[in-house]
Amino acid sequence: MSLTTRILLLVLLALVPALAIQGYNEVDLRTSRNAAVRADTLATVRGVTEDLSQLSERMRQALDLISGDPSVRARDPSACAAYLQRSAARLPHVILLALTNPDGTVICDSAGSAAGSYSSGARAYHRRAREAAGFAVGGYALGIVSKRPSIHFARVVGGGDEADGAATDVPATGILLAAVDLDWLSDHLEQAVHQTETAITVMDSDGRIIARRPDGAAWLGRLVPPERVALLAARDGEVRVAEGLEGRARIIATATPGGPLSGMRVVVGRDSAAAFADIDAATRRGLVLIALGAMLALAAALMAGRVFIRRPIDRLLRTAAAWQAGDLTARTGLHGTTEFGRLGRKLDAMAGTLQRNADDLHAEIHRGRALQQQQVTMLHELNHRVKNTLATVQALARQSRGSEGGLEARILALSKTHDLLTREDWSGASLSEMLESELRPYRRSADHIDLDGPDVSLSPRHVLALGMTLHELTTNAAKYGALSVPEGRVRVSWSLAMTGEGTRRLRLTWQESGGPPVREPARAGFGTRLIAGGVRRELAGTVDLAFEAEGLRCDLDVPLDPRLSAMLAPTQ
């Protein structure tokens, strides 16, 4: 067994006591919490049951008091209704107070209903009050007048002893009832809840829900299936774990009130997962911490077994292998005052010197190759441009016979264009520089010549063709057009546009104004042919010459090289 394996086994053995302590704490906490939750659940269900009993007693006392009023005893509908309205106003939880005949026909109520307008004789609370000849409590009911969920408390009026409602042989003269709002009852019972995850359910003798927290409005009046009632049922004082109405596991306690509330069932359930959530979270944290501690301990053990000998040797061997394979950027990374640290620094310094020498040699070779390639490219480009230039000069000489001045000017313009290209190493030239070079000799004022457009860099092919075109336009304007008189003006505007095919085009307009009257020549001269021919033949563009009355207008539309760089985005 290796040293590393033995260290790992010792670390795992040291973790056994921590796991045992964690397990003991888990069991102890759960036992204590289970006892506390069960006690709280039982206390809550008893408190809710007591609240219901007190509510029943308060309603009995209120009905006793109301039944003794002369207007009620006299069964006077008008006076009785007024008195019941005042009494209901003092009982905010009561929706309706009503006095009915023994058969249930209404005599008067707090809502001001007409006598005989409805009957409650079929209601369970009415029947129970008559059978008991005293005080009775009904189950869930939807108010006849209020149309709101309520529970009714009923008391027999007449029949002898009015003070306590005791049964006598004297026949009853009526039934006094009070309807209590079930929403108010749910809110009232919520005061007995100590934990937010606790659910309270109160069912009547028919299994209908008359109070529920939380979500009371969604549950009121719902009939709980008999098998569900049996599942929730338990003896008073018994606490157990069962599935609640919403399907969640709960710690449930049940109680059944006595007296007039007999038959009702109160169920209080604590959410089991929520009750033990903090313990579960603490357990998870403990296990995570133990796992992290174990990993850290294992990592420390592995590092302790390797860092002092195996790791330095492995680094030296890997670095030596990399150097042998030609990778002089590899380093040992060893530092410190130990023998391995000093040896690593020396070897790294040696590799650094070798790497710098090799990099310098490679850089020199690369520069030489790049220069050679650039020279070859420039020679090819120069050879091509010289041929084109000689062909252009030949055409100028052929077309300009008998006009040495015109030939000399055109060759001079071609020379100026070559100067622009030479300054940029034949990589191209700026359109604005070309225009300025041609028009500068004719500038007399700031607004005499107007140049307007984005800065565009043109390829050598475009520079040579457009240079001759712009020279011809400038020469014609100086001899016959706007530049031949002081008040003449020349405006040159251009823009970039993107076509639907994705090609970028240069659109340039030469507009003269203020010069001598313009007439379209009878035939196209050499200059006109040179303007149109160079653009169409060399650049595959279009030229539109318009001899307008106010001055010559020339529109150029030229496709640009795809590698053209423009400082401004194209405009449509």
C-alpha positions in Angstrom: 0.0 0.0 0.0 1.4 3.4 -1.1 2.0 6.3 1.3 -0.8 8.3 -0.5 -3.3 5.5 0.0 -2.5 5.2 3.7 -3.0 9.0 4.2 -6.3 8.9 2.5 -7.6 6.1 4.8 -6.5 8.0 7.9 -8.5 11.1 6.7 -11.6 9.0 6.1 -11.2 7.4 9.6 -11.0 10.9 11.2 -14.4 11.7 9.6 -16.3 8.9 11.3 -16.7 10.8 14.7 -18.0 13.9 12.8 -20.6 11.7 11.0 -21.7 10.1 14.3 -22.2 13.5 16.0 -24.1 14.8 13.0 -26.4 11.7 13.1 -27.0 12.0 16.9 -27.8 15.7 16.6 -30.2 15.0 13.7 -32.2 12.4 15.7 -32.3 14.5 18.8 -33.5 17.7 17.0 -36.2 15.8 15.1 -37.4 14.1 18.3 -37.6 17.4 20.1 -39.2 19.2 17.2 -41.8 16.5 16.7 -42.9 16.7 20.3 -43.1 20.5 20.2 -45.1 20.5 16.9 -47.5 17.9 18.2 -48.1 19.8 21.4 -48.6 23.1 19.5 -51.0 21.4 17.1 -53.1 20.0 20.0 -53.1 23.3 21.8 -54.2 25.1 18.6 -57.1 22.7 18.0 -58.3 23.0 21.6 -58.0 26.8 21.4 -60.1 26.9 18.2 -62.7 24.7 19.7 -62.9 26.9 22.8 -63.3 30.0 20.5 -66.2 28.3 18.7 -67.8 27.4 22.0 -67.4 31.0 23.3 -68.8 32.3 20.0 -71.8 30.0 20.4 -72.4 31.2 24.0 -72.1 34.9 23.0 -74.6 34.4 20.3 -77.0 32.6 22.7 -76.7 35.5 25.1 -77.3 38.0 22.4 -80.4 36.2 21.1 -81.7 35.9 24.7 -81.3 39.6 25.1 -82.9 40.4 21.8 -85.8 38.0 22.4 -86.8 40.0 25.5 -87.4 43.2 23.6 -91.1 44.2 23.6 -91.1 44.7 19.8 -90.0 41.1 19.4 -92.4 39.7 21.9 -95.2 41.7 20.4 -94.3 40.4 16.9 -94.8 43.9 15.5 -93.1 43.8 12.0 -92.3 47.5 11.8 -91.0 48.0 15.3 -89.3 44.6 15.3 -87.5 45.4 12.0 -86.2 48.7 13.4 -85.0 47.1 16.6 -83.3 44.2 14.7 -81.5 46.7 12.5 -80.1 48.6 15.5 -79.1 45.3 17.1 -77.3 44.0 13.9 -75.4 47.3 13.7 -73.8 46.5 17.1 -72.8 43.0 15.9 -70.4 43.5 13.0 -70.0 39.7 12.5 -73.7 39.2 12.1 -75.1 39.4 8.5 -78.8 39.2 9.4 -81.1 39.1 12.4 -84.6 37.8 11.8 -87.8 36.8 13.6 -90.0 34.1 12.0 -93.2 32.3 12.8 -92.9 28.7 14.1 -93.4 27.5 10.5 -90.4 29.7 9.3 -92.3 32.5 7.6 -90.5 35.8 8.3 -92.1 38.4 10.5 -89.3 40.9 10.4 -85.6 41.1 9.8 -82.7 43.6 10.0 -82.6 43.8 6.2 -86.2 45.3 6.2 -87.8 42.4 4.3 -91.5 42.4 4.1 -93.4 40.1 6.4 -94.0 36.7 4.8 -91.6 37.5 1.9 -89.6 34.3 2.5 -89.5 31.3 4.8 -86.6 29.5 6.6 -88.8 26.5 7.8 -86.8 24.1 5.6 -83.4 25.1 7.1 -81.7 22.7 9.5 -81.2 25.3 12.2 -84.9 26.1 12.2 -85.8 22.5 12.6 -83.2 21.9 15.3 -84.4 24.9 17.3 -88.0 23.7 17.2 -87.0 20.1 18.2 -84.8 21.3 21.0 -87.4 23.9 22.0 -84.5 26.2 22.9 -81.1 27.3 21.3 -79.6 25.5 18.2 -76.8 26.0 15.7 -77.0 25.1 12.1 -74.4 24.2 9.5 -73.2 25.8 6.3 -75.9 27.8 4.5 -76.2 30.4 1.8 -78.3 33.3 3.2 -81.8 33.6 1.7 -81.6 37.4 1.9 -77.8 38.2 2.0 -76.8 35.4 -0.5 -73.6 35.1 1.5 -72.1 32.0 3.2 -73.1 31.9 6.8 -73.8 29.8 9.9 -77.1 30.4 11.7 -77.8 30.5 15.4 -81.5 30.1 16.3 -83.5 30.5 19.5 -87.1 29.7 20.3 -89.2 32.8 21.3 -92.1 32.1 23.7 -92.7 28.7 25.2 -92.4 29.7 28.8 -89.1 30.7 30.3 -87.6 33.4 27.9 -84.5 33.9 30.0 -82.7 30.6 29.3 -84.7 29.1 26.6 -85.6 26.0 28.6 -88.2 23.7 27.1 -91.7 24.1 28.6 -95.2 23.0 27.6 -96.1 26.5 26.4 -96.1 26.6 22.6 -93.4 28.7 20.9 -94.6 31.9 19.3 -91.6 32.3 16.9 -88.0 31.6 16.1 -85.3 34.3 16.5 -82.2 33.7 14.3 -78.8 35.3 13.6 -76.6 34.6 10.6 -72.9 34.9 11.2 -70.5 35.7 8.3 -68.3 32.7 7.5 -65.5 34.9 6.1 -65.4 36.7 9.4 -65.4 33.4 11.3 -62.4 32.2 9.2 -60.5 35.4 10.0 -61.5 35.2 13.7 -60.2 31.6 14.0 -56.9 32.6 12.3 -56.0 34.5 15.5 -55.5 31.1 17.2 -52.8 30.2 14.6 -49.2 30.4 16.0 -47.4 29.3 12.8 -48.1 30.5 9.3 -48.0 27.0 7.8 -50.8 25.9 10.1 -54.2 25.1 8.4 -57.5 25.2 10.3 -60.6 23.5 9.0 -64.1 23.5 10.6 -66.7 21.2 9.2 -70.4 21.0 10.1 -72.3 17.8 10.8 -72.9 17.3 7.1 -69.1 17.4 6.3 -69.2 20.9 4.7 -66.5 23.3 5.4 -67.7 26.4 7.3 -64.3 27.9 8.1 -60.9 27.5 6.6 -57.5 29.1 6.9 -55.6 29.7 4.6 -57.6 30.2 1.4 -60.9 30.3 3.1 -62.9 31.7 0.2 -61.9 28.9 -2.0 -63.0 26.2 0.5 -66.2 27.5 2.1 -69.2 25.3 1.4 -67.2 22.5 -0.2 -68.4 19.1 0.8 -65.6 16.9 2.1 -66.0 13.3 0.8 -66.9 10.8 3.6 -63.7 8.8 3.0 -61.7 12.0 3.4 -63.5 12.9 6.6 -62.7 9.5 8.0 -59.1 9.9 7.0 -58.9 13.3 8.9 -60.9 12.0 11.9 -59.1 11.2 15.1 -60.0 10.9 18.7 -59.8 14.1 20.8 -56.3 14.5 22.1 -54.8 12.3 19.4 -52.2 13.7 17.0 -51.1 11.9 13.9 -49.6 12.5 10.4 -52.1 12.4 7.6 -52.7 14.0 4.2 -54.5 17.3 4.4 -57.3 18.5 2.1 -54.8 20.0 -0.3 -52.8 16.8 -0.5 -49.8 17.8 1.6 -48.6 15.8 4.5 -49.6 17.4 7.8 -49.4 16.8 11.5 -53.1 16.7 12.4 -55.1 17.1 15.6 -59.0 16.9 15.7 -61.5 18.1 18.3 -65.4 17.9 18.4 -67.1 20.7 20.3 -70.0 19.9 22.6 -73.4 21.4 23.4 -75.2 23.2 20.5 -72.1 22.7 18.4 -72.2 18.9 18.7 -71.6 17.3 15.3 -69.0 19.8 14.2 -65.4 18.8 13.7 -62.3 21.1 14.1 -59.2 19.9 12.3 -55.8 21.7 12.7 -52.8 20.6 10.6 -49.2 21.7 10.7 -47.3 21.4 7.4 -44.9 18.5 8.1 -42.3 19.7 5.6 -42.4 23.3 6.8 -42.3 22.2 10.5 -39.0 20.4 9.9 -37.7 22.7 7.2 -35.1 24.4 9.4 -33.9 21.1 10.7 -33.7 19.7 7.1 -31.7 22.8 6.1 -29.4 22.5 9.0 -28.9 18.8 8.2 -28.1 19.6 4.6 -25.7 22.3 5.7 -24.0 20.0 8.1 -23.6 17.3 5.5 -22.3 19.8 3.0 -19.8 21.1 5.5 -18.7 17.6 6.3 -18.3 16.8 2.6 -16.4 20.0 2.0 -14.2 19.3 5.0 -13.6 15.8 3.8 -12.7 17.0 0.3 -10.4 19.7 1.8 -8.8 17.1 4.1 -8.3 14.7 1.2 -6.9 17.4 -1.0 -4.5 18.5 1.8 -3.4 14.8 2.3 -2.8 14.4 -1.4 -0.9 17.7 -1.6 1.2 16.8 1.4 2.2 13.5 -0.2 3.1 15.0 -3.5 4.1 18.6 -3.1 7.6 18.1 -1.7 9.0 15.4 -4.0 6.7 14.0 -6.6 5.4 17.2 -7.9 8.8 19.0 -8.5 10.2 15.9 -10.2 7.1 15.6 -12.4 7.4 19.2 -13.4 11.0 18.9 -14.3 10.3 15.8 -16.4 7.4 17.4 -18.3 9.4 20.6 -18.9 12.4 18.6 -20.2 10.1 16.6 -22.5 8.6 19.8 -23.9 12.0 21.3 -24.6 13.0 18.1 -26.3 9.9 18.4 -28.5 10.9 22.0 -29.5 8.6 24.0 -27.1 11.0 26.5 -25.5 8.0 28.4 -23.9 7.6 25.6 -21.3 8.8 26.5 -17.8 9.2 24.4 -14.6 7.5 27.0 -12.5 9.6 26.0 -9.5 10.5 28.7 -6.9 11.7 29.0 -3.4 15.0 28.4 -1.7 14.9 24.6 -1.8 17.1 22.6 -4.1 14.3 22.0 -6.6 13.4 25.7 -6.5 17.0 26.8 -7.3 17.4 24.2 -10.0 14.1 25.2 -11.6 15.0 28.9 -11.8 18.3 28.1 -13.5 16.7 25.9 -16.1 13.9 28.4 -16.7 16.5 31.2 -17.3 18.4 29.0 -19.7 15.2 28.2 -21.6 14.3 31.9 -21.7 17.6 32.8 -23.3 17.2 30.1 -25.9 13.6 31.1 -26.7 14.6 34.8 -27.2 17.3 33.8 -29.7 15.0 31.5 -31.5 12.3 34.2 -31.7 14.7 36.7 -33.0 15.8 34.3 -35.8 12.2 33.5 -36.8 11.3 37.1 -36.8 14.2 38.0 -39.1 13.3 35.2 -41.5 9.6 36.3 -41.5 10.6 39.9 -42.2 12.8 38.9 -45.1 10.1 36.7 -46.7 7.5 39.5 -46.3 9.8 42.1 -47.9 10.5 39.7 -50.8 6.8 39.1 -51.3 6.0 42.8 -51.1 8.7 43.6 -53.8 7.3 40.9 -56.1 3.8 42.3 -55.7 4.9 45.9 -56.3 6.8 44.8 -59.4 3.7 43.1 -60.8 1.5 46.1 -60.0 4.0 48.6 -61.4 4.4 46.5 -64.6 0.6 46.4 -65.0 0.2 50.2 -64.3 3.1 51.1 -66.7 1.4 49.2 -69.5 -1.9 50.9 -68.8 -0.2 54.3 -68.6 1.6 53.7 -71.9 -1.6 52.7 -73.5 -3.3 55.8 -72.2 -0.5 58.0 -73.5 -0.6 56.3 -76.9 -4.4 57.0 -77.0 -3.9 60.6 -76.0 -1.3 61.1 -78.6 -3.4 59.5 -81.3 -6.5 61.6 -80.4 -4.7 64.8 -79.8 -2.8 65.1 -83.1 -2.3 68.7 -84.0 -2.9 70.0 -80.5 0.4 69.7 -78.5 -1.0 71.9 -75.7 -3.9 69.5 -75.1 -1.6 66.4 -75.2 0.8 68.1 -72.8 -1.9 69.0 -70.3 -3.4 65.6 -70.4 -0.1 63.9 -69.8 0.6 66.4 -67.0 -2.8 65.4 -65.4 -1.8 61.8 -65.7 1.5 62.6 -64.1 -0.2 64.3 -61.2 -2.4 61.3 -60.7 0.7 59.1 -60.7 2.2 61.4 -58.0 -0.8 60.8 -55.8 -0.5 57.1 -56.1 3.2 57.1 -55.6 2.8 59.0 -52.3 0.5 56.2 -51.1 2.8 53.4 -52.5 0.2 52.7 -55.2 -2.3 51.5 -52.6 -4.9 54.1 -53.7 -5.7 57.8 -53.2 -8.4 60.0 -51.6 -11.2 61.3 -53.9 -11.1 64.7 -52.2 -7.3 64.9 -52.7 -7.8 64.2 -56.5 -10.4 66.9 -56.8 -8.4 69.4 -54.8 -5.3 68.7 -56.9 -7.3 69.4 -60.2 -9.2 72.4 -59.0 -6.7 74.2 -56.8 -5.2 76.3 -59.6 -8.7 77.8 -60.3 -9.7 78.7 -56.7 -10.3 82.5 -56.3 -12.6 82.6 -53.3 -14.0 80.4 -50.5 -17.3 79.7 -52.3 -16.0 79.7 -55.9 -15.5 75.9 -55.8 -17.6 73.8 -53.5 -16.6 70.2 -52.6 -19.1 68.1 -50.6 -18.9 64.4 -49.8 -17.5 61.8 -47.5 -13.8 60.9 -47.4 -13.5 58.0 -49.8 -10.3 56.0 -50.6 -10.2 54.8 -54.2 -8.2 51.9 -55.7 -5.4 52.7 -58.2 -7.6 51.7 -61.1 -10.3 54.1 -60.1 -7.8 56.9 -59.4 -6.3 56.7 -63.0 -9.7 56.6 -64.7 -11.5 59.2 -62.6 -8.3 61.4 -62.6 -8.5 61.7 -66.4 -12.3 62.3 -66.3 -12.0 65.0 -63.6 -9.1 66.6 -65.6 -11.2 66.9 -68.7 -14.2 68.4 -66.8 -11.9 70.9 -65.1 -10.2 71.9 -68.4 -13.5 72.3 -70.2 -14.8 74.4 -67.3 -11.7 76.6 -67.4 -11.8 77.1 -71.2 -15.5 77.3 -71.9 -17.5 76.9 -68.7 -18.0 78.2 -65.2 -14.3 78.6 -64.4 -13.7 80.8 -67.4 -15.5 83.8 -65.8 -15.1 85.4 -62.3 -18.8 84.8 -61.3 -18.8 81.2 -62.3 -19.1 78.4 -59.7 -18.4 74.7 -59.6 -20.0 72.3 -57.1 -18.8 68.7 -56.9 -20.8 66.4 -54.6 -20.6 62.7 -54.1 -22.0 60.0 -51.9 -21.8 56.2 -51.4 -24.7 53.9 -51.9 -25.3 50.2 -51.4 -27.2 48.4 -54.2 -29.6 45.5 -53.8 -26.9 43.1 -55.0 -24.6 44.2 -52.1 -22.3 46.3 -54.4 -21.0 49.6 -53.1 -21.2 52.5 -55.7 -19.8 56.0 -55.9 -22.3 58.6 -57.2 -20.6 61.9 -58.2 -22.2 65.0 -59.6 -20.3 67.9 -61.3 -22.5 71.0 -61.5 -21.4 74.3 -63.1 -23.3 77.5 -62.7 -22.8 81.2 -63.4 -20.7 80.6 -66.6 -21.3 81.4 -70.2 -24.4 80.0 -71.9 -24.1 76.3 -72.6 -25.0 74.7 -75.9 -24.8 71.0 -76.6 -22.1 70.4 -79.3 -23.1 69.1 -82.7 -20.7 66.2 -82.3 -18.8 64.7 -79.4 -15.2 65.8 -79.2 -12.3 63.9 -77.9 -12.7 65.3 -74.4 -16.3 64.2 -74.2 -15.3 60.7 -75.5 -12.5 60.6 -73.0 -14.9 61.5 -70.1 -17.4 58.8 -71.1 -15.0 56.2 -72.4 -12.7 55.9 -69.4 -15.5 55.6 -66.9 -17.5 53.1 -69.0 -14.6 51.0 -70.3 -12.2 51.0 -67.3 -14.7 51.1 -64.5 -17.9 49.7 -66.0 -19.7 52.8 -64.8 -22.2 55.2 -66.3 -21.8 58.9 -67.4 -24.6 61.3 -68.0 -23.6 64.7 -69.5 -26.4 67.3 -69.4 -25.8 70.6 -71.2 -28.2 72.6 -69.1 -28.8 76.4 -69.6 -27.3 77.3 -66.2 -24.2 75.2 -66.8 -22.8 71.7 -67.6 -24.0 68.9 -65.3 -22.2 65.5 -65.3 -23.4 62.5 -63.2 -21.1 59.6 -62.6 -22.2 56.3 -61.2 -19.3 53.9 -60.6 -19.1 50.5 -58.9 -16.3 50.5 -56.3 -13.8 47.8 -55.5 -15.2 45.4 -52.8 -12.1 46.1 -50.7 -12.8 49.8 -50.7 -12.7 51.4 -47.2 -14.9 54.4 -46.5 -14.9 56.6 -43.5 -18.6 57.2 -43.8 -21.4 54.7 -44.1 -23.2 54.6 -47.5 -26.5 56.4 -47.9 -29.4 55.1 -50.0 
